[in-house]
Amino acid sequence: MAFSESYHCDVCGKEKQEGSHDWWLMWDDVFTPPRSEQGQPLLQITAWNLFQAHSAGTRHVCGAACAQTLLNRWMLGK
Ligand SMILES: [Zn+2]
C-alpha cells in the first residue's frame, strides 16, 4: 500500500520538503520520579526520525522557533 509521505509542521503548517533539515519531533510522555507512584507530564523532543514521525501523537515541527512555540504551549498546558 502506497501512502503519501507528506508532513506539515504542527505549529505553522509549513509542508516538509524533500531534503528539509532542522525538522524535529515532539510528543507527550510521562516521567515517574523514583519512589513515586505518580507520574508527571514529560515532553520528548528528538531530531527527525521516520519511524517516530509515523507514531500516533507525535508532533512535527519545522525548526527551533516552532519547537519553542510548542514548548510554550505545553508549559501553559494547552
Ligand atoms: Zn513550523
N, CA, C, O and the ligand as a Tripos MOL2 file, in Angstrom:
@<TRIPOS>MOLECULE
protein
  313   311    79     0     0
PROTEIN
NO_CHARGES

@<TRIPOS>ATOM
      1 N           0.8400   -1.1900    0.0000 N.3       1 MET1
      2 CA          0.0000    0.0000    0.0000 C.3       1 MET1
      3 C           0.8790    1.2450    0.0000 C.2       1 MET1
      4 O           1.7090    1.4320    0.8890 O.2       1 MET1
      5 N           0.6940    2.0640   -0.9710 N.am      2 ALA2
      6 CA          1.4420    3.3170   -1.0220 C.3       2 ALA2
      7 C           0.7130    4.3660   -0.2010 C.2       2 ALA2
      8 O          -0.5110    4.4770   -0.2680 O.2       2 ALA2
      9 N           1.4470    5.1130    0.5520 N.am      3 PHE3
     10 CA          0.7910    6.2100    1.2620 C.3       3 PHE3
     11 C           1.6400    7.4650    1.1110 C.2       3 PHE3
     12 O           2.8610    7.4130    0.9580 O.2       3 PHE3
     13 N           0.9700    8.5480    1.1590 N.am      4 SER4
     14 CA          1.6300    9.8170    0.9220 C.3       4 SER4
     15 C           2.5230   10.1850    2.1000 C.2       4 SER4
     16 O           2.0720   10.1920    3.2460 O.2       4 SER4
     17 N           3.7640   10.4850    1.8260 N.am      5 GLU5
     18 CA          4.6770   10.8950    2.8770 C.3       5 GLU5
     19 C           4.7150   12.4060    2.9300 C.2       5 GLU5
     20 O           5.7120   13.0400    2.5850 O.2       5 GLU5
     21 N           3.6310   12.9510    3.3580 N.am      6 SER6
     22 CA          3.5280   14.3980    3.4100 C.3       6 SER6
     23 C           3.3800   14.8130    4.8660 C.2       6 SER6
     24 O           2.4790   14.3500    5.5660 O.2       6 SER6
     25 N           4.2650   15.6840    5.3120 N.am      7 TYR7
     26 CA          4.2310   16.1440    6.6960 C.3       7 TYR7
     27 C           4.1170   17.6470    6.7270 C.2       7 TYR7
     28 O           4.7090   18.3640    5.9200 O.2       7 TYR7
     29 N           3.3430   18.0960    7.6780 N.am      8 HIS8
     30 CA          3.2150   19.5300    7.8780 C.3       8 HIS8
     31 C           3.6220   19.8610    9.3040 C.2       8 HIS8
     32 O           3.4040   19.0790   10.2300 O.2       8 HIS8
     33 N           4.2100   21.0190    9.4570 N.am      9 CYS9
     34 CA          4.5620   21.4890   10.7910 C.3       9 CYS9
     35 C           3.2700   21.6550   11.5950 C.2       9 CYS9
     36 O           2.3220   22.2880   11.1310 O.2       9 CYS9
     37 N           3.2380   21.0890   12.7880 N.am     10 ASP10
     38 CA          2.0310   21.1560   13.6130 C.3      10 ASP10
     39 C           1.8520   22.5270   14.2610 C.2      10 ASP10
     40 O           0.8530   22.7760   14.9360 O.2      10 ASP10
     41 N           2.8120   23.4030   14.0560 N.am     11 VAL11
     42 CA          2.6850   24.7500   14.5990 C.3      11 VAL11
     43 C           2.3320   25.7520   13.4940 C.2      11 VAL11
     44 O           1.3270   26.4560   13.5900 O.2      11 VAL11
     45 N           3.1530   25.8130   12.4550 N.am     12 CYS12
     46 CA          2.9370   26.8540   11.4300 C.3      12 CYS12
     47 C           2.3160   26.3210   10.1460 C.2      12 CYS12
     48 O           1.9330   27.1010    9.2740 O.2      12 CYS12
     49 N           2.2130   24.9950   10.0200 N.am     13 GLY13
     50 CA          1.5490   24.4240    8.8520 C.3      13 GLY13
     51 C           2.4260   24.2380    7.6290 C.2      13 GLY13
     52 O           1.9690   23.7270    6.6060 O.2      13 GLY13
     53 N           3.6880   24.6500    7.7270 N.am     14 LYS14
     54 CA          4.5990   24.5040    6.5860 C.3      14 LYS14
     55 C           4.7660   23.0340    6.2090 C.2      14 LYS14
     56 O           4.8550   22.1650    7.0770 O.2      14 LYS14
     57 N           4.8090   22.7680    4.8950 N.am     15 GLU15
     58 CA          4.9910   21.3890    4.4400 C.3      15 GLU15
     59 C           6.4690   21.0390    4.4130 C.2      15 GLU15
     60 O           7.3100   21.8430    4.0090 O.2      15 GLU15
     61 N           6.7690   19.8130    4.8540 N.am     16 LYS16
     62 CA          8.1690   19.3670    4.8380 C.3      16 LYS16
     63 C           8.5590   19.0200    3.4110 C.2      16 LYS16
     64 O           7.9110   18.1960    2.7660 O.2      16 LYS16
     65 N           9.6030   19.6420    2.9260 N.am     17 GLN17
     66 CA         10.0950   19.3570    1.5860 C.3      17 GLN17
     67 C          11.1480   18.2640    1.6440 C.2      17 GLN17
     68 O          11.7870   18.0390    2.6720 O.2      17 GLN17
     69 N          11.3100   17.5920    0.5130 N.am     18 GLU18
     70 CA         12.3830   16.6000    0.3800 C.3      18 GLU18
     71 C          13.7040   17.2750    0.7390 C.2      18 GLU18
     72 O          14.0360   18.3330    0.2060 O.2      18 GLU18
     73 N          14.4490   16.6550    1.6430 N.am     19 GLY19
     74 CA         15.7400   17.2280    1.9950 C.3      19 GLY19
     75 C          15.6860   18.3840    2.9820 C.2      19 GLY19
     76 O          16.6970   19.0370    3.2390 O.2      19 GLY19
     77 N          14.5030   18.6340    3.5340 N.am     20 SER20
     78 CA         14.4150   19.6650    4.5730 C.3      20 SER20
     79 C          15.1850   19.2100    5.8060 C.2      20 SER20
     80 O          15.0140   18.0930    6.2940 O.2      20 SER20
     81 N          16.0180   20.0860    6.2840 N.am     21 HIS21
     82 CA         16.7330   19.7610    7.5150 C.3      21 HIS21
     83 C          16.0960   20.5420    8.6520 C.2      21 HIS21
     84 O          15.1990   21.3570    8.4360 O.2      21 HIS21
     85 N          16.5580   20.2900    9.8350 N.am     22 ASP22
     86 CA         16.0950   21.0340   11.0020 C.3      22 ASP22
     87 C          14.6270   20.8020   11.3200 C.2      22 ASP22
     88 O          13.9550   21.6980   11.8310 O.2      22 ASP22
     89 N          14.1260   19.6180   11.0280 N.am     23 TRP23
     90 CA         12.7840   19.2460   11.4850 C.3      23 TRP23
     91 C          12.9290   18.3910   12.7350 C.2      23 TRP23
     92 O          13.8870   17.6320   12.8880 O.2      23 TRP23
     93 N          11.9450   18.5360   13.6290 N.am     24 TRP24
     94 CA         12.0160   17.8940   14.9320 C.3      24 TRP24
     95 C          10.7140   17.1970   15.2450 C.2      24 TRP24
     96 O           9.6760   17.5050   14.6590 O.2      24 TRP24
     97 N          10.7670   16.2640   16.1610 N.am     25 LEU25
     98 CA          9.5780   15.5290   16.6020 C.3      25 LEU25
     99 C           9.4170   15.7210   18.0980 C.2      25 LEU25
    100 O          10.3830   15.6540   18.8590 O.2      25 LEU25
    101 N           8.1820   15.9600   18.5050 N.am     26 MET26
    102 CA          7.8960   16.1540   19.9310 C.3      26 MET26
    103 C           6.6560   15.3510   20.2880 C.2      26 MET26
    104 O           5.7020   15.2890   19.5120 O.2      26 MET26
    105 N           6.6740   14.7480   21.4440 N.am     27 TRP27
    106 CA          5.4970   14.0160   21.8910 C.3      27 TRP27
    107 C           5.4320   13.9900   23.4060 C.2      27 TRP27
    108 O           6.4300   14.1670   24.1050 O.2      27 TRP27
    109 N           4.2250   13.7650   23.8830 N.am     28 ASP28
    110 CA          3.9960   13.7220   25.3260 C.3      28 ASP28
    111 C           4.4040   12.3790   25.8890 C.2      28 ASP28
    112 O           4.1940   11.3370   25.2680 O.2      28 ASP28
    113 N           4.9800   12.4160   27.0540 N.am     29 ASP29
    114 CA          5.3420   11.1930   27.7450 C.3      29 ASP29
    115 C           5.0820   11.4280   29.2350 C.2      29 ASP29
    116 O           4.5880   12.4840   29.6300 O.2      29 ASP29
    117 N           5.4150   10.4510   30.0370 N.am     30 VAL30
    118 CA          5.2010   10.5800   31.4730 C.3      30 VAL30
    119 C           6.5030   10.2550   32.1880 C.2      30 VAL30
    120 O           7.1490    9.2450   31.9080 O.2      30 VAL30
    121 N           6.8670   11.1080   33.0940 N.am     31 PHE31
    122 CA          8.0550   10.8910   33.9260 C.3      31 PHE31
    123 C           7.6000   10.4580   35.3070 C.2      31 PHE31
    124 O           6.8260   11.1560   35.9610 O.2      31 PHE31
    125 N           8.0820    9.3090   35.7460 N.am     32 THR32
    126 CA          7.7530    8.8500   37.0850 C.3      32 THR32
    127 C           9.0050    8.9420   37.9460 C.2      32 THR32
    128 O           9.9410    8.1640   37.7630 O.2      32 THR32
    129 N           9.0280    9.8760   38.8760 N.am     33 PRO33
    130 CA         10.2130   10.0240   39.7230 C.3      33 PRO33
    131 C          10.4360    8.7670   40.5610 C.2      33 PRO33
    132 O           9.4900    8.0300   40.8390 O.2      33 PRO33
    133 N          11.6850    8.5200   40.9660 N.am     34 PRO34
    134 CA         11.9740    7.3660   41.8150 C.3      34 PRO34
    135 C          11.1350    7.4160   43.0980 C.2      34 PRO34
    136 O          10.8860    8.4920   43.6410 O.2      34 PRO34
    137 N          10.7130    6.2720   43.5650 N.am     35 ARG35
    138 CA          9.9260    6.1440   44.7950 C.3      35 ARG35
    139 C           8.6370    6.9650   44.7470 C.2      35 ARG35
    140 O           8.1510    7.4480   45.7690 O.2      35 ARG35
    141 N           8.1070    7.1080   43.5580 N.am     36 SER36
    142 CA          6.8480    7.8140   43.4180 C.3      36 SER36
    143 C           5.9150    6.9820   42.5700 C.2      36 SER36
    144 O           6.3340    6.3230   41.6180 O.2      36 SER36
    145 N           4.6510    7.0200   42.9250 N.am     37 GLU37
    146 CA          3.7020    6.2800   42.1180 C.3      37 GLU37
    147 C           2.9950    7.1930   41.1410 C.2      37 GLU37
    148 O           2.2570    6.7590   40.2560 O.2      37 GLU37
    149 N           3.2500    8.4770   41.3370 N.am     38 GLN38
    150 CA          2.5640    9.4460   40.4980 C.3      38 GLN38
    151 C           3.4840    9.9420   39.3950 C.2      38 GLN38
    152 O           4.5670   10.4680   39.6530 O.2      38 GLN38
    153 N           3.0340    9.7650   38.1700 N.am     39 GLY39
    154 CA          3.7970   10.2890   37.0420 C.3      39 GLY39
    155 C           3.5090   11.7500   36.8280 C.2      39 GLY39
    156 O           2.4750   12.2630   37.2560 O.2      39 GLY39
    157 N           4.4160   12.4100   36.1740 N.am     40 GLN40
    158 CA          4.1890   13.8040   35.8100 C.3      40 GLN40
    159 C           4.4790   13.9820   34.3280 C.2      40 GLN40
    160 O           5.2530   13.2250   33.7430 O.2      40 GLN40
    161 N           3.8480   14.9940   33.7210 N.am     41 PRO41
    162 CA          3.9970   15.1520   32.2730 C.3      41 PRO41
    163 C           5.4410   15.4020   31.8630 C.2      41 PRO41
    164 O           6.1950   16.1020   32.5380 O.2      41 PRO41
    165 N           5.7900   14.8110   30.7500 N.am     42 LEU42
    166 CA          7.1410   14.9400   30.1940 C.3      42 LEU42
    167 C           6.9840   15.1980   28.7060 C.2      42 LEU42
    168 O           6.1760   14.5480   28.0440 O.2      42 LEU42
    169 N           7.7430   16.1320   28.1820 N.am     43 LEU43
    170 CA          7.7090   16.4050   26.7510 C.3      43 LEU43
    171 C           9.0000   15.9030   26.1290 C.2      43 LEU43
    172 O          10.0940   16.3190   26.5120 O.2      43 LEU43
    173 N           8.8600   15.0160   25.1790 N.am     44 GLN44
    174 CA         10.0320   14.4630   24.4980 C.3      44 GLN44
    175 C          10.3000   15.2530   23.2230 C.2      44 GLN44
    176 O           9.3720   15.7130   22.5570 O.2      44 GLN44
    177 N          11.5680   15.4020   22.8950 N.am     45 ILE45
    178 CA         11.9190   16.0250   21.6190 C.3      45 ILE45
    179 C          13.1270   15.2990   21.0420 C.2      45 ILE45
    180 O          14.0740   14.9750   21.7580 O.2      45 ILE45
    181 N          13.0790   15.0520   19.7530 N.am     46 THR46
    182 CA         14.2250   14.4220   19.0930 C.3      46 THR46
    183 C          14.3010   14.9170   17.6560 C.2      46 THR46
    184 O          13.3470   15.4800   17.1210 O.2      46 THR46
    185 N          15.4470   14.6960   17.0540 N.am     47 ALA47
    186 CA         15.6100   15.0580   15.6420 C.3      47 ALA47
    187 C          14.6890   14.1930   14.7880 C.2      47 ALA47
    188 O          14.2280   13.1430   15.2350 O.2      47 ALA47
    189 N          14.4280   14.6230   13.5900 N.am     48 TRP48
    190 CA         13.5200   13.9200   12.6830 C.3      48 TRP48
    191 C          13.9110   12.4550   12.5490 C.2      48 TRP48
    192 O          15.0780   12.1160   12.3550 O.2      48 TRP48
    193 N          12.9060   11.6030   12.6590 N.am     49 ASN49
    194 CA         13.1110   10.1650   12.5100 C.3      49 ASN49
    195 C          11.8450    9.5990   11.9080 C.2      49 ASN49
    196 O          10.7530    9.8200   12.4320 O.2      49 ASN49
    197 N          11.9780    8.8710   10.8120 N.am     50 LEU50
    198 CA         10.8130    8.4430   10.0530 C.3      50 LEU50
    199 C           9.8790    7.5470   10.8500 C.2      50 LEU50
    200 O           8.6580    7.6730   10.7600 O.2      50 LEU50
    201 N          10.4590    6.6410   11.6330 N.am     51 PHE51
    202 CA          9.6060    5.7400   12.4160 C.3      51 PHE51
    203 C           8.7950    6.5180   13.4390 C.2      51 PHE51
    204 O           7.5900    6.3190   13.5880 O.2      51 PHE51
    205 N           9.4870    7.4100   14.1380 N.am     52 GLN52
    206 CA          8.7750    8.1780   15.1630 C.3      52 GLN52
    207 C           7.8020    9.1680   14.5230 C.2      52 GLN52
    208 O           6.7730    9.4940   15.1150 O.2      52 GLN52
    209 N           8.1180    9.6460   13.3250 N.am     53 ALA53
    210 CA          7.2290   10.5860   12.6290 C.3      53 ALA53
    211 C           5.8630    9.9650   12.3640 C.2      53 ALA53
    212 O           4.8530   10.6660   12.3090 O.2      53 ALA53
    213 N           5.8410    8.6290   12.1970 N.am     54 HIS54
    214 CA          4.5880    7.9210   11.9340 C.3      54 HIS54
    215 C           3.8300    7.5950   13.2180 C.2      54 HIS54
    216 O           2.6620    7.2090   13.1650 O.2      54 HIS54
    217 N           4.4650    7.7420   14.3380 N.am     55 SER55
    218 CA          3.8890    7.3050   15.6010 C.3      55 SER55
    219 C           2.7420    8.2280   16.0410 C.2      55 SER55
    220 O           2.8450    9.4530   15.9630 O.2      55 SER55
    221 N           1.6710    7.6200   16.4950 N.am     56 ALA56
    222 CA          0.4920    8.3920   16.9090 C.3      56 ALA56
    223 C           0.8560    9.3650   18.0220 C.2      56 ALA56
    224 O           1.5940    9.0210   18.9440 O.2      56 ALA56
    225 N           0.3440   10.5530   17.9290 N.am     57 GLY57
    226 CA          0.5620   11.5450   18.9710 C.3      57 GLY57
    227 C           1.8340   12.3530   18.8060 C.2      57 GLY57
    228 O           2.0710   13.3050   19.5500 O.2      57 GLY57
    229 N           2.6530   11.9790   17.8360 N.am     58 THR58
    230 CA          3.8980   12.7150   17.6080 C.3      58 THR58
    231 C           3.6150   13.9840   16.8250 C.2      58 THR58
    232 O           2.8970   13.9630   15.8260 O.2      58 THR58
    233 N           4.1810   15.0790   17.2840 N.am     59 ARG59
    234 CA          4.0150   16.3340   16.5720 C.3      59 ARG59
    235 C           5.2830   16.6690   15.8050 C.2      59 ARG59
    236 O           6.3960   16.4230   16.2720 O.2      59 ARG59
    237 N           5.0960   17.2270   14.6310 N.am     60 HIS60
    238 CA          6.1980   17.5130   13.7170 C.3      60 HIS60
    239 C           6.4270   19.0220   13.7070 C.2      60 HIS60
    240 O           5.4920   19.7960   13.5040 O.2      60 HIS60
    241 N           7.6480   19.4250   13.9240 N.am     61 VAL61
    242 CA          7.9170   20.8630   13.9420 C.3      61 VAL61
    243 C           9.1020   21.1930   13.0370 C.2      61 VAL61
    244 O          10.0500   20.4180   12.9200 O.2      61 VAL61
    245 N           9.0240   22.3640   12.3990 N.am     62 CYS62
    246 CA          9.9330   22.6970   11.2860 C.3      62 CYS62
    247 C          11.1840   23.4470   11.7290 C.2      62 CYS62
    248 O          11.9520   23.8940   10.8780 O.2      62 CYS62
    249 N          11.4090   23.5960   12.9980 N.am     63 GLY63
    250 CA         12.6370   24.2720   13.4210 C.3      63 GLY63
    251 C          12.5440   24.7090   14.8630 C.2      63 GLY63
    252 O          11.5550   24.4470   15.5480 O.2      63 GLY63
    253 N          13.5940   25.3830   15.3190 N.am     64 ALA64
    254 CA         13.6690   25.7740   16.7240 C.3      64 ALA64
    255 C          12.5310   26.7160   17.1200 C.2      64 ALA64
    256 O          11.9960   26.6110   18.2230 O.2      64 ALA64
    257 N          12.1600   27.6340   16.2250 N.am     65 ALA65
    258 CA         11.1180   28.6070   16.5740 C.3      65 ALA65
    259 C           9.7930   27.9000   16.8370 C.2      65 ALA65
    260 O           9.1090   28.2040   17.8150 O.2      65 ALA65
    261 N           9.4260   26.9540   15.9640 N.am     66 CYS66
    262 CA          8.1650   26.2430   16.1470 C.3      66 CYS66
    263 C           8.2540   25.2730   17.3310 C.2      66 CYS66
    264 O           7.2680   25.0600   18.0370 O.2      66 CYS66
    265 N           9.4340   24.6890   17.5450 N.am     67 ALA67
    266 CA          9.6160   23.8230   18.7090 C.3      67 ALA67
    267 C           9.4020   24.6260   19.9880 C.2      67 ALA67
    268 O           8.8000   24.1470   20.9490 O.2      67 ALA67
    269 N           9.9070   25.8470   19.9780 N.am     68 GLN68
    270 CA          9.7570   26.7170   21.1440 C.3      68 GLN68
    271 C           8.2930   27.0830   21.3790 C.2      68 GLN68
    272 O           7.8230   27.1230   22.5160 O.2      68 GLN68
    273 N           7.5860   27.3480   20.2890 N.am     69 THR69
    274 CA          6.1620   27.6630   20.4030 C.3      69 THR69
    275 C           5.4090   26.4900   21.0180 C.2      69 THR69
    276 O           4.5580   26.6650   21.8900 O.2      69 THR69
    277 N           5.7390   25.2960   20.5480 N.am     70 LEU70
    278 CA          5.0800   24.1020   21.0750 C.3      70 LEU70
    279 C           5.4220   23.9030   22.5510 C.2      70 LEU70
    280 O           4.5670   23.5390   23.3580 O.2      70 LEU70
    281 N           6.6870   24.1480   22.8850 N.am     71 LEU71
    282 CA          7.1170   24.0420   24.2770 C.3      71 LEU71
    283 C           6.3620   25.0440   25.1500 C.2      71 LEU71
    284 O           5.9110   24.7100   26.2460 O.2      71 LEU71
    285 N           6.2320   26.2560   24.6620 N.am     72 ASN72
    286 CA          5.4920   27.2740   25.4220 C.3      72 ASN72
    287 C           4.0570   26.8260   25.6590 C.2      72 ASN72
    288 O           3.5400   26.9390   26.7700 O.2      72 ASN72
    289 N           3.4190   26.3190   24.6120 N.am     73 ARG73
    290 CA          2.0340   25.8560   24.7480 C.3      73 ARG73
    291 C           1.9450   24.7300   25.7580 C.2      73 ARG73
    292 O           1.0380   24.6870   26.5890 O.2      73 ARG73
    293 N           2.8980   23.8230   25.6740 N.am     74 TRP74
    294 CA          2.9080   22.6750   26.5680 C.3      74 TRP74
    295 C           3.0640   23.1370   28.0160 C.2      74 TRP74
    296 O           2.3940   22.6270   28.9140 O.2      74 TRP74
    297 N           3.9580   24.1130   28.2370 N.am     75 MET75
    298 CA          4.1920   24.6050   29.5960 C.3      75 MET75
    299 C           2.9720   25.3320   30.1270 C.2      75 MET75
    300 O           2.7470   25.3770   31.3360 O.2      75 MET75
    301 N           2.1840   25.9020   29.2250 N.am     76 LEU76
    302 CA          0.9650   26.5890   29.6370 C.3      76 LEU76
    303 C          -0.2250   25.6260   29.7320 C.2      76 LEU76
    304 O          -1.3340   26.0100   30.1020 O.2      76 LEU76
    305 N           0.0460   24.3610   29.3850 N.am     77 GLY77
    306 CA         -0.9980   23.3530   29.4930 C.3      77 GLY77
    307 C          -2.0320   23.3840   28.3900 C.2      77 GLY77
    308 O          -3.1840   22.9970   28.5840 O.2      77 GLY77
    309 N          -1.5940   23.8620   27.1970 N.am     78 LYS78
    310 CA         -2.5260   23.9310   26.0660 C.3      78 LYS78
    311 C          -2.1860   22.8780   25.0330 C.2      78 LYS78
    312 O          -2.8590   22.7800   24.0070 O.2      78 LYS78
    313 ZN          6.7470   25.4350   11.7200 Zn       79 ZN79
@<TRIPOS>BOND
     1     1     2 1
     2     2     3 1
     3     3     4 2
     4     3     5 am
     5     5     6 1
     6     6     7 1
     7     7     8 2
     8     7     9 am
     9     9    10 1
    10    10    11 1
    11    11    12 2
    12    11    13 am
    13    13    14 1
    14    14    15 1
    15    15    16 2
    16    15    17 am
    17    17    18 1
    18    18    19 1
    19    19    20 2
    20    19    21 am
    21    21    22 1
    22    22    23 1
    23    23    24 2
    24    23    25 am
    25    25    26 1
    26    26    27 1
    27    27    28 2
    28    27    29 am
    29    29    30 1
    30    30    31 1
    31    31    32 2
    32    31    33 am
    33    33    34 1
    34    34    35 1
    35    35    36 2
    36    35    37 am
    37    37    38 1
    38    38    39 1
    39    39    40 2
    40    39    41 am
    41    41    42 1
    42    42    43 1
    43    43    44 2
    44    43    45 am
    45    45    46 1
    46    46    47 1
    47    47    48 2
    48    47    49 am
    49    49    50 1
    50    50    51 1
    51    51    52 2
    52    51    53 am
    53    53    54 1
    54    54    55 1
    55    55    56 2
    56    55    57 am
    57    57    58 1
    58    58    59 1
    59    59    60 2
    60    59    61 am
    61    61    62 1
    62    62    63 1
    63    63    64 2
    64    63    65 am
    65    65    66 1
    66    66    67 1
    67    67    68 2
    68    67    69 am
    69    69    70 1
    70    70    71 1
    71    71    72 2
    72    71    73 am
    73    73    74 1
    74    74    75 1
    75    75    76 2
    76    75    77 am
    77    77    78 1
    78    78    79 1
    79    79    80 2
    80    79    81 am
    81    81    82 1
    82    82    83 1
    83    83    84 2
    84    83    85 am
    85    85    86 1
    86    86    87 1
    87    87    88 2
    88    87    89 am
    89    89    90 1
    90    90    91 1
    91    91    92 2
    92    91    93 am
    93    93    94 1
    94    94    95 1
    95    95    96 2
    96    95    97 am
    97    97    98 1
    98    98    99 1
    99    99   100 2
   100    99   101 am
   101   101   102 1
   102   102   103 1
   103   103   104 2
   104   103   105 am
   105   105   106 1
   106   106   107 1
   107   107   108 2
   108   107   109 am
   109   109   110 1
   110   110   111 1
   111   111   112 2
   112   111   113 am
   113   113   114 1
   114   114   115 1
   115   115   116 2
   116   115   117 am
   117   117   118 1
   118   118   119 1
   119   119   120 2
   120   119   121 am
   121   121   122 1
   122   122   123 1
   123   123   124 2
   124   123   125 am
   125   125   126 1
   126   126   127 1
   127   127   128 2
   128   127   129 am
   129   129   130 1
   130   130   131 1
   131   131   132 2
   132   131   133 am
   133   133   134 1
   134   134   135 1
   135   135   136 2
   136   135   137 am
   137   137   138 1
   138   138   139 1
   139   139   140 2
   140   139   141 am
   141   141   142 1
   142   142   143 1
   143   143   144 2
   144   143   145 am
   145   145   146 1
   146   146   147 1
   147   147   148 2
   148   147   149 am
   149   149   150 1
   150   150   151 1
   151   151   152 2
   152   151   153 am
   153   153   154 1
   154   154   155 1
   155   155   156 2
   156   155   157 am
   157   157   158 1
   158   158   159 1
   159   159   160 2
   160   159   161 am
   161   161   162 1
   162   162   163 1
   163   163   164 2
   164   163   165 am
   165   165   166 1
   166   166   167 1
   167   167   168 2
   168   167   169 am
   169   169   170 1
   170   170   171 1
   171   171   172 2
   172   171   173 am
   173   173   174 1
   174   174   175 1
   175   175   176 2
   176   175   177 am
   177   177   178 1
   178   178   179 1
   179   179   180 2
   180   179   181 am
   181   181   182 1
   182   182   183 1
   183   183   184 2
   184   183   185 am
   185   185   186 1
   186   186   187 1
   187   187   188 2
   188   187   189 am
   189   189   190 1
   190   190   191 1
   191   191   192 2
   192   191   193 am
   193   193   194 1
   194   194   195 1
   195   195   196 2
   196   195   197 am
   197   197   198 1
   198   198   199 1
   199   199   200 2
   200   199   201 am
   201   201   202 1
   202   202   203 1
   203   203   204 2
   204   203   205 am
   205   205   206 1
   206   206   207 1
   207   207   208 2
   208   207   209 am
   209   209   210 1
   210   210   211 1
   211   211   212 2
   212   211   213 am
   213   213   214 1
   214   214   215 1
   215   215   216 2
   216   215   217 am
   217   217   218 1
   218   218   219 1
   219   219   220 2
   220   219   221 am
   221   221   222 1
   222   222   223 1
   223   223   224 2
   224   223   225 am
   225   225   226 1
   226   226   227 1
   227   227   228 2
   228   227   229 am
   229   229   230 1
   230   230   231 1
   231   231   232 2
   232   231   233 am
   233   233   234 1
   234   234   235 1
   235   235   236 2
   236   235   237 am
   237   237   238 1
   238   238   239 1
   239   239   240 2
   240   239   241 am
   241   241   242 1
   242   242   243 1
   243   243   244 2
   244   243   245 am
   245   245   246 1
   246   246   247 1
   247   247   248 2
   248   247   249 am
   249   249   250 1
   250   250   251 1
   251   251   252 2
   252   251   253 am
   253   253   254 1
   254   254   255 1
   255   255   256 2
   256   255   257 am
   257   257   258 1
   258   258   259 1
   259   259   260 2
   260   259   261 am
   261   261   262 1
   262   262   263 1
   263   263   264 2
   264   263   265 am
   265   265   266 1
   266   266   267 1
   267   267   268 2
   268   267   269 am
   269   269   270 1
   270   270   271 1
   271   271   272 2
   272   271   273 am
   273   273   274 1
   274   274   275 1
   275   275   276 2
   276   275   277 am
   277   277   278 1
   278   278   279 1
   279   279   280 2
   280   279   281 am
   281   281   282 1
   282   282   283 1
   283   283   284 2
   284   283   285 am
   285   285   286 1
   286   286   287 1
   287   287   288 2
   288   287   289 am
   289   289   290 1
   290   290   291 1
   291   291   292 2
   292   291   293 am
   293   293   294 1
   294   294   295 1
   295   295   296 2
   296   295   297 am
   297   297   298 1
   298   298   299 1
   299   299   300 2
   300   299   301 am
   301   301   302 1
   302   302   303 1
   303   303   304 2
   304   303   305 am
   305   305   306 1
   306   306   307 1
   307   307   308 2
   308   307   309 am
   309   309   310 1
   310   310   311 1
   311   311   312 2
@<TRIPOS>SUBSTRUCTURE
     1 MET1         2 RESIDUE 1 A MET
     2 ALA2         6 RESIDUE 1 A ALA
     3 PHE3        10 RESIDUE 1 A PHE
     4 SER4        14 RESIDUE 1 A SER
     5 GLU5        18 RESIDUE 1 A GLU
     6 SER6        22 RESIDUE 1 A SER
     7 TYR7        26 RESIDUE 1 A TYR
     8 HIS8        30 RESIDUE 1 A HIS
     9 CYS9        34 RESIDUE 1 A CYS
    10 ASP10       38 RESIDUE 1 A ASP
    11 VAL11       42 RESIDUE 1 A VAL
    12 CYS12       46 RESIDUE 1 A CYS
    13 GLY13       50 RESIDUE 1 A GLY
    14 LYS14       54 RESIDUE 1 A LYS
    15 GLU15       58 RESIDUE 1 A GLU
    16 LYS16       62 RESIDUE 1 A LYS
    17 GLN17       66 RESIDUE 1 A GLN
    18 GLU18       70 RESIDUE 1 A GLU
    19 GLY19       74 RESIDUE 1 A GLY
    20 SER20       78 RESIDUE 1 A SER
    21 HIS21       82 RESIDUE 1 A HIS
    22 ASP22       86 RESIDUE 1 A ASP
    23 TRP23       90 RESIDUE 1 A TRP
    24 TRP24       94 RESIDUE 1 A TRP
    25 LEU25       98 RESIDUE 1 A LEU
    26 MET26      102 RESIDUE 1 A MET
    27 TRP27      106 RESIDUE 1 A TRP
    28 ASP28      110 RESIDUE 1 A ASP
    29 ASP29      114 RESIDUE 1 A ASP
    30 VAL30      118 RESIDUE 1 A VAL
    31 PHE31      122 RESIDUE 1 A PHE
    32 THR32      126 RESIDUE 1 A THR
    33 PRO33      130 RESIDUE 1 A PRO
    34 PRO34      134 RESIDUE 1 A PRO
    35 ARG35      138 RESIDUE 1 A ARG
    36 SER36      142 RESIDUE 1 A SER
    37 GLU37      146 RESIDUE 1 A GLU
    38 GLN38      150 RESIDUE 1 A GLN
    39 GLY39      154 RESIDUE 1 A GLY
    40 GLN40      158 RESIDUE 1 A GLN
    41 PRO41      162 RESIDUE 1 A PRO
    42 LEU42      166 RESIDUE 1 A LEU
    43 LEU43      170 RESIDUE 1 A LEU
    44 GLN44      174 RESIDUE 1 A GLN
    45 ILE45      178 RESIDUE 1 A ILE
    46 THR46      182 RESIDUE 1 A THR
    47 ALA47      186 RESIDUE 1 A ALA
    48 TRP48      190 RESIDUE 1 A TRP
    49 ASN49      194 RESIDUE 1 A ASN
    50 LEU50      198 RESIDUE 1 A LEU
    51 PHE51      202 RESIDUE 1 A PHE
    52 GLN52      206 RESIDUE 1 A GLN
    53 ALA53      210 RESIDUE 1 A ALA
    54 HIS54      214 RESIDUE 1 A HIS
    55 SER55      218 RESIDUE 1 A SER
    56 ALA56      222 RESIDUE 1 A ALA
    57 GLY57      226 RESIDUE 1 A GLY
    58 THR58      230 RESIDUE 1 A THR
    59 ARG59      234 RESIDUE 1 A ARG
    60 HIS60      238 RESIDUE 1 A HIS
    61 VAL61      242 RESIDUE 1 A VAL
    62 CYS62      246 RESIDUE 1 A CYS
    63 GLY63      250 RESIDUE 1 A GLY
    64 ALA64      254 RESIDUE 1 A ALA
    65 ALA65      258 RESIDUE 1 A ALA
    66 CYS66      262 RESIDUE 1 A CYS
    67 ALA67      266 RESIDUE 1 A ALA
    68 GLN68      270 RESIDUE 1 A GLN
    69 THR69      274 RESIDUE 1 A THR
    70 LEU70      278 RESIDUE 1 A LEU
    71 LEU71      282 RESIDUE 1 A LEU
    72 ASN72      286 RESIDUE 1 A ASN
    73 ARG73      290 RESIDUE 1 A ARG
    74 TRP74      294 RESIDUE 1 A TRP
    75 MET75      298 RESIDUE 1 A MET
    76 LEU76      302 RESIDUE 1 A LEU
    77 GLY77      306 RESIDUE 1 A GLY
    78 LYS78      310 RESIDUE 1 A LYS
    79 ZN79       313 GROUP 0 **** ****
